[in-house]
Amino acid sequence: MKMIITIIKDNDTDTVIRALTSENFRVTTIASTGGFLRSGVTTLLCGVEDDQVQKALNTIHKIFPPQDSTDEKRCTLFVINVADSQRF
């Protein structure tokens, strides 16, 4: 299992959540602050099975088209291994 941690600007949050949940991914949202100007960002946590990681990443990438090097970055992604996961 993997954990996808996605840090995005507040105004992109609804779009990303809707896209992920429409593909049956579960998403946890954490309001956070970051960047030089302490602008509002949202951190999304999405636990996915190993065979679903690429599908989740593709879903997110569709929302953020390729940018020029001069464009402001809108999304930071981390994919980390999960040693154990339990739901009650």
N, C-alpha and C positions, 0 to 999 in steps of 0.2 A: 504494500500500500504506500501511496505517496500523499504528501500534503502540498497543495499548490497555494502559495501565499502571493496574493496580488495586491499591490499598492497602487491605487488610482485616484485621480482627482474626483472630488465630490460630485461634480456634474456628470461623470461617466458611470456612477455607481448603479443607477437603475437599469441602464442599458446592459451592463455586464451581468448583473444578477438575473435579469429576465432571460438573457441568452443562455446562461448556464442552467437555470431551472427549467427552461423549455427543453433542454437536452437531458433532463432528469438528474442533474447534479445537485447536491445539497450544498448550500453556501451559508457561512456564518459571517456577519458583518461587524466590524469593529471601527468606530469613529476614531480617527487619529489625526495628528498634526505633524507636518514635516516640511522640509525644504527650507531654503534660505529665508523666505518671508513668512514662515510658519503658516502656510496656507492649509486649508482644510483638505484632507485626503481621507480615503476609506481603505481599510485593510480587509480583504476578503480571504477567508480560510475555506478551502475546499478539499476534503479528503476523497481521494479516488483510488480505485483499484489500478494496479500497474498497467493492465491492458486498456484502461480508459484515459490514461494521462494525455496521450496525443490528441484524442478527441476533445478533451477539455481545453487543451492549449490552442487547438485550431479554432474552437468557439470563441475564445478570448481574442486571438489574433485577428479574426474577422472584423472586430470592432475597432481595432487600432491599425489602420493601413500603414504601409511603409512611409517613413518620414525622411525629409532631408536632414542632413547633419545639423542644420541651423534651427530646425523646429524644436519646440519645447517638448520634452519627454512627458508622456501622459500615463505610462504604465511601467511598473517594475514588477517582475515575476521571479519567484523562487520556487523550485521544486525540491522537496526534501524527503528523505526516507522516513517512514513511520515504523517504529519497532513493534508497536502494539496499538490496537484500536478496539474499543468496547463501546457498545450502545446498550442502554437499559430501557 
